[in-house]
């Protein structure tokens, strides 16, 4: 039996990641009925949902959701949130206030205590907050988790190296992403889902050492229950390995576990659709799933010169 079509609204329609959410809504057989962004360069919507209502003012968007809710069978069931990181908390609240579930890009929020307030609102409204932790659905990462769990009885401490370089131009530092108050800084903005993946596989963080933390890159060391992790994150193309640069690549991902490279360079394009399928089948990852990684990046951001011991 097919599930009934769900109505979606989307916040942040002009953003980089928004088309993946539009495609996921379409690929799961649902409908985007309304979208919001202060910027009106959103012609991409026509490729997916040309009849969606579009707003540049949050007040009018909120009013429209309220009108649909009061109309009964036209109400929005889910609000997808692709807005700047510092607005996620407010936009999640808007969704739940309009009797809709929220599907929010990572990081769900910037500070761990924000999760406590959102969980209270979940209880009050009966609506759920989901976040996109797409690496948990990547076949290679699932395979690694299965492998590590099979060795758990041996009590082995694994040696892990994580490197992620994703080149960004000069515009980055002039956008909200270059403002730590708005994005959380580079470790949060490009790294939070990797830290989620690491704790999902290797357990809780026991020690967090920050070695470098600049506007363009960060590095450090994590002691997890089952692994010692050295990590490096960068948006500077000068950090790309020589072979990647010579091949014209702008992104480099590497996870080495006990000397063996884990291949996960491909398979990212469809992970948002997989995430939506997971949510709509009564799965999904929620506020508590996001907590460990949000704590890690919060600590990196606020204590760049300290050893953080739990």
C-alpha positions in Angstrom: 0.0 0.0 0.0 1.4 3.4 -1.0 1.9 6.1 1.6 -0.3 9.2 1.0 1.5 12.1 -0.6 3.0 14.5 1.9 3.1 18.3 1.6 6.5 19.9 2.1 7.7 23.5 2.6 11.3 24.5 2.2 13.3 27.2 3.9 16.6 28.3 2.2 15.5 27.6 -1.4 18.4 29.6 -2.9 21.1 27.7 -1.0 23.7 25.3 -2.3 22.1 22.2 -0.7 18.5 23.1 -1.5 18.3 21.3 -4.8 19.2 18.0 -3.1 16.2 18.4 -0.8 13.9 19.3 -3.8 15.0 16.2 -5.6 14.5 14.1 -2.5 11.0 15.4 -2.0 10.2 14.7 -5.7 11.9 11.3 -5.7 9.9 10.1 -2.7 6.7 11.1 -4.5 5.8 14.1 -2.4 4.9 17.7 -3.1 6.7 21.0 -2.4 3.9 23.6 -1.8 5.8 26.6 -0.5 9.4 27.9 -0.3 11.2 30.7 1.4 14.5 32.6 0.8 15.4 36.3 1.1 17.2 35.9 -2.3 15.0 35.4 -5.3 17.4 33.5 -7.5 15.5 30.3 -7.1 14.7 29.3 -10.7 15.9 25.8 -9.8 12.4 25.2 -8.3 11.0 25.1 -11.8 12.9 21.9 -12.4 11.1 20.2 -9.6 8.0 22.0 -8.4 7.0 24.9 -10.6 3.7 25.4 -8.8 5.2 25.9 -5.4 4.4 29.3 -3.8 7.5 31.4 -3.1 8.2 34.0 -0.4 11.1 36.2 0.4 9.7 37.3 3.8 9.5 34.9 6.7 6.5 36.6 8.1 4.4 36.0 5.0 5.8 32.5 4.6 4.8 31.8 8.3 1.3 33.3 7.6 0.9 31.0 4.5 1.8 27.9 6.5 -0.7 28.9 9.1 -3.4 29.4 6.5 -2.7 26.0 5.0 -2.8 24.4 8.5 -6.2 26.0 9.2 -7.5 24.7 5.8 -7.1 21.2 7.1 -6.3 18.8 4.3 -3.9 21.3 2.7 -1.6 21.7 5.7 2.2 21.2 5.4 3.4 17.9 6.9 7.2 18.6 6.8 9.3 21.7 6.6 12.8 21.2 5.1 15.4 23.6 6.4 18.4 24.6 4.4 19.0 28.0 5.9 22.2 29.4 7.4 23.3 27.4 10.5 22.5 30.1 13.1 18.9 30.2 11.9 18.2 26.5 12.1 16.9 26.8 15.7 14.4 29.5 14.8 13.2 27.8 11.6 12.7 24.5 13.4 10.5 26.3 15.9 8.5 27.8 13.0 8.0 24.4 11.6 6.7 22.8 14.8 4.6 25.8 15.6 2.8 25.2 12.3 2.1 21.6 13.3 4.8 20.2 10.9 7.8 18.0 11.4 11.2 19.5 10.6 13.9 18.1 8.4 17.0 20.2 9.0 20.4 20.2 7.4 23.5 19.7 9.6 24.4 21.1 12.1 21.0 20.9 13.6 22.0 23.7 16.0 25.2 25.3 17.0 25.1 24.7 20.8 24.3 21.5 22.7 21.9 23.2 25.1 19.8 24.4 22.2 18.9 20.7 21.7 17.3 20.6 25.2 14.9 23.4 24.3 14.0 21.8 21.0 13.3 18.5 22.6 10.9 20.2 25.0 9.1 21.7 22.0 8.9 18.3 20.4 7.2 17.0 23.5 4.8 19.9 23.6 3.8 19.7 20.0 4.0 16.0 19.3 6.1 16.8 16.2 9.5 15.4 15.4 12.8 17.1 14.4 15.0 15.2 12.0 18.5 16.0 10.8 20.5 15.0 7.8 23.3 12.7 8.9 23.8 11.2 5.5 27.1 9.4 6.2 25.2 7.0 8.4 23.5 5.8 5.2 26.6 5.5 3.0 27.3 1.8 2.2 31.0 2.1 2.8 30.5 3.7 6.2 27.8 1.1 7.2 30.3 -1.6 6.2 33.0 0.0 8.3 30.7 0.1 11.3 29.8 -3.5 10.9 33.5 -4.4 10.7 34.4 -2.5 13.8 31.5 -4.0 15.8 32.7 -7.5 14.8 36.0 -6.7 16.4 34.6 -5.1 19.5 35.1 -8.1 21.7 38.9 -7.8 21.2 38.9 -4.4 22.9 41.1 -3.0 20.1 41.8 0.7 20.0 41.9 1.6 16.3 44.1 4.2 14.7 42.1 6.5 12.5 43.1 9.4 10.2 40.4 11.7 8.7 41.1 14.3 6.0 38.5 16.4 4.3 39.4 19.2 1.9 36.7 20.9 0.0 37.9 23.9 -2.0 36.0 27.2 -1.6 36.7 30.5 -3.3 37.2 34.0 -1.8 33.4 34.5 -1.6 33.3 32.0 1.3 34.8 34.3 3.9 32.4 37.1 2.8 29.3 35.0 3.2 27.6 33.8 6.4 29.8 30.7 6.2 32.9 32.7 7.0 31.4 34.1 10.2 31.9 31.7 13.2 28.9 33.3 14.9 26.7 32.3 12.0 28.3 29.1 10.7 30.1 27.8 13.8 33.4 28.0 11.9 35.0 25.6 9.4 35.1 22.6 11.8 31.3 22.9 12.3 30.3 23.9 8.8 32.1 21.2 6.9 33.0 18.7 9.6 30.1 18.1 11.9 28.8 15.1 9.9 32.2 13.5 9.9 32.4 13.8 13.7 29.0 12.3 13.9 30.1 9.4 11.7 33.2 8.8 13.9 31.3 8.7 17.2 28.6 6.6 15.5 31.2 4.0 14.6 33.9 4.3 17.4 31.9 5.5 20.4 31.8 8.5 22.8 34.4 11.2 22.8 36.8 10.9 25.8 39.3 13.7 24.9 39.2 16.5 22.3 42.5 18.2 21.5 42.5 21.1 19.1 45.8 21.7 17.3 44.9 24.4 14.7 41.7 26.4 14.3 41.8 29.1 11.6 39.2 30.7 9.3 40.2 28.2 6.5 41.3 25.0 8.2 41.3 23.1 11.5 43.0 20.0 12.9 43.1 18.1 16.1 42.9 14.7 17.8 40.0 12.9 19.3 40.2 10.0 21.7 37.0 7.9 21.3 36.1 4.7 23.1 37.3 2.5 20.3 39.7 4.8 18.3 42.4 7.4 18.4 41.6 9.9 15.6 43.7 12.5 13.9 41.6 14.8 11.8 42.2 17.7 9.3 39.5 19.8 7.7 40.1 22.6 5.1 38.5 24.8 2.5 41.9 25.9 1.1 42.7 24.3 -2.3 46.4 24.6 -1.4 45.9 21.8 1.0 44.8 19.4 -1.8 47.2 16.4 -2.3 49.3 16.9 -5.4 47.6 14.1 -7.3 44.1 15.5 -6.7 45.1 18.9 -7.8 46.8 17.6 -11.0 43.6 15.7 -11.8 41.6 18.9 -11.4 39.7 17.7 -8.4 38.4 20.3 -5.9 37.5 17.9 -3.1 39.5 15.2 -1.3 38.1 12.8 1.3 40.1 10.2 3.1 39.5 7.9 6.1 42.4 5.6 7.0 41.6 2.9 9.6 44.6 0.9 11.0 46.5 1.7 7.8 43.8 0.8 5.4 42.0 3.4 3.2 38.2 3.4 3.4 36.8 4.2 -0.1 33.8 6.5 0.2 34.5 9.2 -2.4 31.4 8.3 -4.4 27.7 7.7 -3.6 27.0 11.1 -2.0 24.6 12.5 -4.6 21.7 10.3 -3.7 22.1 10.2 0.1 19.6 13.0 0.7 16.9 10.9 -1.1 18.0 8.0 1.1 17.7 10.2 4.1 14.1 11.2 3.2 13.2 7.6 2.5 14.5 6.7 5.9 12.5 9.5 7.6 9.3 8.8 5.7 9.5 5.1 6.6 9.3 6.1 10.3 13.1 6.1 10.8 15.3 9.1 10.6 17.9 10.7 12.9 16.7 13.1 15.6 17.9 15.5 18.1 19.6 13.0 20.4 21.5 11.4 17.5 23.0 14.9 16.7 24.1 15.6 20.3 27.6 14.0 20.3 28.8 15.7 17.2 27.4 19.1 18.2 29.2 18.9 21.5 32.4 18.1 19.8 32.3 21.0 17.3 31.1 23.3 20.1 34.1 22.4 22.1 36.4 22.9 19.1 34.9 26.3 18.5 35.1 27.6 22.0 38.3 26.0 23.3 40.7 26.1 20.4 43.9 26.1 22.6 42.8 23.6 25.3 42.8 19.9 25.9 39.2 19.0 26.4 38.9 16.0 28.8 35.6 14.4 29.7 
